[in-house]
């Protein structure tokens, strides 16, 4: 049996069933993630008694006391500043080191180097904690911005390199050779030709590097004290030996997640383009 589309062309039922199955799959995947975020926000609007009620409360009078407590009773603005400095610094340093490295790997086909960088990214972060702690303790850099930015290169640098390798490989070699014939140095070819062509992938690498650095927990937990503590570690302020402040914990988690969620919603189209499009399509 065939159905008619608004323009009068027949549309196979199989195609309609495939579309329905696709949207059902999208909803099935998205609903759990949306519910988790919804429950987190809900917890931030409840009192401690309401958060521990059984069965869970979905209808209640919301309170913003938990969000007020996050900013008043804790150094949350300081934690936000630390996260911005660390994530921003680690991302910028990764771009400064990773962009030339990715261009060289792409042009000279150094797949072994690329694989080594990928292995470094795939290794558990816990495997780096002890060497980093010993190193930075000897240097006296524990609980400093320099310590955190350098350790976060383990997160940001491989992301930048691997995204940009594919982007630079899609830039025609003839384009760079023509610029070299016209008298451009290798550095000018890199900055004036290759990077502008790969601007979408560059934006994607920057955004993803910043997001992954922002969300990192283990490095800040071990290598920082009260002065350089970042947002993911700040939630520990709501956990004590006696009880867990579920309202404050949920409010803090919401404040940590919301900026990244808004950033992803704003730039998701560019991220998809940067991950899928070649350099000539940018």
C-alpha positions in Angstrom: 0.0 0.0 0.0 1.3 3.5 -0.8 0.4 6.8 0.7 0.3 10.2 -1.0 2.5 13.1 0.1 1.2 16.7 0.1 2.6 17.1 -3.5 0.8 14.0 -4.7 3.8 11.7 -5.0 3.5 8.2 -3.6 5.4 7.5 -0.5 6.2 3.9 0.5 4.9 2.7 3.8 8.3 1.2 4.6 9.8 4.7 4.4 7.2 6.0 6.9 7.9 3.1 9.3 11.6 3.8 9.1 11.0 7.5 10.0 8.8 6.5 12.9 11.4 4.0 14.1 14.1 6.7 13.8 12.2 9.2 16.0 11.3 6.6 18.5 15.0 5.7 18.8 15.9 9.4 19.2 13.3 9.8 22.0 14.4 6.6 23.7 18.0 7.8 23.8 17.3 11.4 24.8 14.7 10.8 27.5 17.1 9.3 30.1 19.6 12.1 29.7 16.9 14.8 29.9 15.3 13.1 32.9 18.7 13.0 34.8 19.1 16.8 34.2 15.5 17.4 35.1 15.9 15.4 38.4 19.1 17.3 39.2 17.3 20.7 38.8 14.4 19.4 40.8 16.6 18.4 43.6 18.1 21.9 43.8 14.6 23.3 44.3 13.7 20.9 47.2 14.5 21.0 50.9 16.5 18.2 52.5 13.3 16.6 53.8 11.7 16.7 50.3 14.8 15.3 48.7 14.8 12.3 51.0 11.1 11.6 50.9 9.9 8.2 49.8 8.2 8.0 47.3 9.9 10.9 45.5 8.0 14.2 45.3 7.2 15.6 42.0 4.7 18.2 43.2 6.0 20.6 45.9 6.6 24.3 46.6 10.1 25.1 45.1 12.7 27.0 47.1 15.8 28.8 45.9 17.5 28.5 49.3 19.9 25.8 48.0 21.1 28.1 45.1 21.5 31.0 47.6 23.5 28.7 49.9 25.8 27.7 47.0 26.9 31.3 46.4 26.7 32.7 49.9 28.0 29.8 52.1 30.6 28.6 49.7 33.3 30.3 47.5 31.4 29.4 44.4 32.4 32.5 42.5 36.1 31.7 43.2 35.5 28.2 41.9 34.0 29.6 38.7 37.0 31.8 38.3 39.4 28.9 38.8 37.5 26.7 36.3 37.5 29.5 33.7 41.2 30.2 34.1 42.3 26.5 34.1 40.0 25.4 31.3 40.7 28.5 29.2 44.4 28.3 29.8 44.6 24.6 29.0 42.6 25.0 25.8 44.7 28.0 24.6 48.0 26.2 25.4 46.7 23.0 23.6 45.9 25.1 20.5 49.3 26.7 20.6 51.0 23.3 20.7 48.5 21.1 19.0 47.8 23.0 15.8 51.4 23.0 14.5 51.8 19.4 15.6 48.6 18.3 13.9 49.7 20.1 10.7 53.1 18.4 10.7 51.5 15.0 11.4 49.0 15.5 8.6 51.6 16.6 6.1 54.4 14.2 6.9 52.0 11.2 7.6 53.4 10.6 11.1 50.8 8.1 12.1 52.9 6.6 14.9 53.1 10.0 16.6 49.3 10.4 16.2 48.7 7.0 17.7 50.9 7.8 20.7 48.9 10.9 21.3 45.7 8.9 21.1 47.0 6.3 23.6 47.9 9.1 26.0 44.3 10.3 25.8 42.8 6.9 26.2 44.8 6.1 29.3 42.9 6.5 32.6 43.6 9.8 34.2 44.4 8.1 37.5 47.5 6.7 35.9 48.9 10.3 35.6 47.9 11.5 39.1 50.9 10.1 41.1 53.6 11.1 38.7 52.1 14.6 38.4 51.8 14.9 42.1 55.4 13.9 42.7 56.6 16.3 40.0 54.7 19.3 41.0 55.3 18.8 44.7 59.1 18.9 43.9 58.5 22.1 41.9 56.3 23.6 44.6 53.5 24.0 42.2 50.8 22.1 44.0 47.6 24.2 44.2 48.7 26.6 41.4 47.2 27.5 38.1 50.3 26.4 36.3 50.0 22.9 37.8 46.4 22.6 36.8 46.8 24.0 33.3 49.8 21.7 32.5 48.0 18.6 33.8 44.9 19.4 31.8 47.0 19.3 28.6 46.5 15.5 28.9 42.8 16.2 28.2 42.9 19.1 25.7 46.0 18.4 23.6 44.9 15.0 22.1 41.5 16.4 21.3 42.9 19.3 19.4 45.5 17.2 17.6 43.1 14.4 16.5 40.4 16.7 15.3 42.8 19.0 13.4 44.8 16.1 11.8 41.7 15.2 9.8 41.0 18.8 8.9 44.5 19.5 7.7 44.6 16.3 5.6 41.5 17.6 3.7 43.3 20.8 2.7 44.7 20.2 -0.8 48.5 20.0 -0.8 48.5 22.0 -4.1 47.0 25.0 -2.3 49.9 25.1 0.1 52.5 24.5 -2.6 51.1 27.4 -4.6 51.5 29.7 -1.7 55.1 28.5 -1.2 55.8 29.2 -4.8 54.4 32.7 -4.3 57.0 33.3 -1.6 55.2 32.4 1.6 57.1 30.8 4.4 55.9 27.6 6.0 54.6 29.6 9.0 52.6 32.0 6.7 51.2 29.1 4.8 50.1 27.5 8.0 48.5 30.7 9.5 47.2 32.3 6.3 46.1 29.2 4.3 45.6 26.1 6.3 44.1 27.5 9.5 41.5 29.7 7.8 40.3 26.8 5.6 39.9 24.7 8.7 38.2 27.3 10.8 35.1 25.1 11.6 37.2 22.2 12.8 39.3 24.7 14.8 36.2 26.0 16.5 35.1 22.4 17.2 38.5 21.5 18.7 38.5 24.6 20.9 34.9 24.0 22.2 35.4 20.3 22.9 38.8 20.8 24.6 37.3 23.5 26.9 34.3 21.3 27.8 36.3 18.2 28.6 38.7 20.3 30.7 35.8 22.0 32.5 34.3 18.7 33.5 37.6 17.1 34.8 37.4 16.1 38.4 40.3 13.8 39.4 43.2 16.2 38.7 41.6 19.1 40.7 40.7 16.7 43.6 44.3 15.6 44.1 46.5 18.5 42.9 44.6 21.5 44.3 43.8 23.0 47.7 41.2 25.6 48.7 42.7 28.3 46.6 42.7 26.6 43.1 39.8 24.2 43.5 37.6 24.0 40.4 33.8 23.6 40.1 33.6 19.8 39.9 35.5 19.5 43.2 33.4 22.2 44.8 30.4 19.8 45.1 32.4 18.0 47.9 31.5 20.9 50.1 28.0 19.4 50.4 29.2 16.0 51.4 30.2 15.3 55.0 30.7 12.3 57.2 27.3 12.8 58.8 25.1 13.4 55.8 24.8 14.5 52.2 23.2 17.9 51.5 21.2 16.7 48.5 19.7 20.1 47.8 23.0 21.9 47.9 24.6 19.1 45.9 22.0 19.3 43.2 22.1 23.1 43.1 25.9 23.1 42.7 25.7 20.4 40.0 23.1 22.4 38.1 25.3 25.5 38.2 28.3 23.5 37.0 26.3 21.8 34.2 24.2 24.7 32.9 26.9 26.8 31.3 28.3 23.8 29.4 24.8 22.7 28.4 23.9 26.1 27.0 27.3 26.2 25.2 26.6 22.9 23.5 23.1 23.9 22.5 24.5 27.1 20.9 27.3 25.5 19.0 26.1 22.0 18.3 25.7 22.7 14.6 29.3 23.9 14.3 30.5 20.9 16.3 28.7 18.5 13.9 30.1 20.3 10.9 33.6 20.3 12.3 33.5 16.6 13.1 32.1 15.6 9.7 32.9 18.1 7.0 36.2 18.2 5.2 38.3 21.3 4.9 37.0 22.2 1.4 33.4 22.2 2.7 34.0 24.7 5.5 
